[in-house]
């Protein structure tokens, strides 16, 4: 009886040790007697013979590798930066990566390729470009150059992101002064444009008043003036206030200068 129980325990232990789970974001590669199976094992449970077989698991989700380094510039300066490299392993190339690079050596290979590509690309740009809108252009060129090298090695380089750029102190101050000068120049240009618009508005307004007066003066005929005089007399006659009207019969109101 004891022998049977021991046998059952051994069988259960064998079954447990011969089963593993490949989680989401991973793939499995089976190594049997030292030989890699080229078939990729998708996420899920998988059984294998633990005495002659091993299941190697590799992440295929996007990975983030951070590197602190000095980037050379076109003028020969070193710019300190923290770089994030977003990459992932191409699932179908996992067996090749294990064979040719080795499990756990991925970051060492990517790091080396990055340093070479970054030095080549950054040496074509000025240090201030790494701190300006041209940063995106530099990131893209490094990404493209790394992809050309690492695509055949089974890696997909999604992005290279330059963070925490630290320019040399003297250059950093010069860049800040230039940006301040550009902001002041833009503000002065804005003020000049506003004053020009205001001057144009006043000119247009003055021209409108002049044209209106010209139209009015050209339209004041003797008949219109006489009609306006009659209307003025009517309004005065309707007023309840006591009044003295002095007129020569042609103008609505005539007041002697002596009065």
Helices and strands as residue ranges (DSSP letters): H 2-17, E 19-22, E 26-32, E 35-41, E 44-47, E 53-59, E 63-72, E 78-89, G 91-93, H 94-100, H 106-122, G 127-131, H 135-150, G 151-153, E 155-166, H 169-219, H 222-237
